[in-house]
Amino acid sequence: MNNAHITGNSLIGNNVFISAGVVTVNDNLFAIKEEEFKGPIIKDHVKVGANAVILPGITIGEYSIVGAGAVVTKDIPPKSVVYGVPAKIVETLESWLKRHGISIINEN
């Protein structure tokens, strides 16, 4: 067990990596209105670093990378690299791959 907490009403795609200590949240109203519960949507091939927090209703687009410790408060477009508090887009996946010497990505 890696001590990640995936809350109810979350949707997680295929080939997603979720590191240790990641927390997802499904409620901004402290359970006052149960029908408001909505977990995040984490699309295919997303990587989420250790201790990141993903707030309710957030969508993280395909092939995105969320850095360790990030607090995701807004939707993340596909193929984005984000980190920080709050998380901000710092580069595209293409530039991240190039910077790390990775030349191709298998999108199948």
N, C-alpha and C positions, 0 to 999 in steps of 0.2 A: 504494500500500500504506500502510495506516495503522499498521503495527506492532502490531496486535492479535494475540493468540495464542489461537486457539480449539482446545483440546485434543481428542484423540480421545474418542469415546464421549459427546460433547456433543449435545444436541438443541436446535435453535433454530427457533422458530416463524416465522410470516409477519410481514412488516412490522416487523422488529426493527431498531433502530439501535444499532450498537456503535461507540463512538468510539475514537480513537487510544489505543494503549497498554493496552487492556483485556487482562487475562489470565484465562483459565479454567484450572482445575486438575482433574485426574482421578484423583489418587492421594495418599492420606494416608500410605501406607506405603513410600514411596521405592522402588517397583517390587519389593518383597520378594515380594508375592503378586499376580501379574498379573491374576488373575480378579477382583480387588477394584477394578479401574479403573472409575470411573463419573464421567463429566463432568456438568456442570450441565444442567438443563432450563430453557431460557429460553422462556417462552410467547409467544404472539402480542402484537404491539404494544408490546413492552418497549423502553425507552430506557436505554442504559448509558453513563454519562459517562466521560470520559478517565481512564485509569490505574486504573480499578476492578479489583478482584480478586474472582473468584467461585470459591469452594472446591468440592471434589468433592461430587456428589450433591445440590446445592442446587437447589431449584425457585424460579424467579421468576415470580410470577403475572401474568396478562394485564394489560396497560396500566399496569404499574408503571414507576417511574423510579428508577434507581440513580445517585446523585450521583457526581461525579468524585472519584476517590481512595478510594471506599468499599471496605471489605473485607467481602464478604458471607459470613457464617459460618452463617447460618440461613435457612430457607425464608422467602420474602417473599410475603405474601398478594396476591391481585389488587388492582389500583388503589391501590397503596401508593407513597409516596415515601420513599426511604431514603437516608441518607448517614452517613458517619463510620467510625471504626475502633474496634470492629467496627460494621458498618452497623446502624442502628436505624431503625425507622419513625418519621418525624417529622411526617407528615401524610398525609391521604388524597389521592388524585388529584383528587377533587372540590374540596377546599379549595385545592390547588395551582393548578388551572385558574382558579378564582375570583380568587385572589390575583394571577394574571398576566393577568387580563382576558380569559380564553378561556372563552366561554360554552357551547360544545357539544363533544362528542366523537363522532366517527363510529365506531360499534362494528361496522360491517359489513366 
